[in-house]
Amino acid sequence: MSADELTPSEAHRWAARAGLPLPADRLEAVAATAAHIHSVVAALREIDFGETPPAAAYFVGEELRCGRMS
């Protein structure tokens, strides 16, 4: 099942499975939020990063040394 198909009752079941108490009045909002997050993640997965190195290859402070004004 995809998050787009998540019903309020399924949201309740998954929350209970994770040990999270979920009041009945929040079920629809949680299901809608899960569907939205799923659509955003799906869109991000479509982005072609080409030659962009992974975040682990980035070293904090490199720009500061190179771009610092003397």
Steps between C-alpha positions, in 0.01 A plus 500: 500500500629846416459801728259646242258223591538545876157516657428638845448145630835394355663806659358385833628147447852615405514744791392229741759266353768763563377549857371852434164593647295668228167659595212429264459869415857508357475197271396687185767767548770239554394305191497819289841606634648158426366519144653846455838392635491200267434725199785735595746212545389352167569834329843525664588151380442616142770769521811422296799613702744399228856548623402653834700326774314360800474713814773291666748652253418854618725654763357782708708813487659455159302789354589719794872463441470548126247783508624688808596859440843601631 
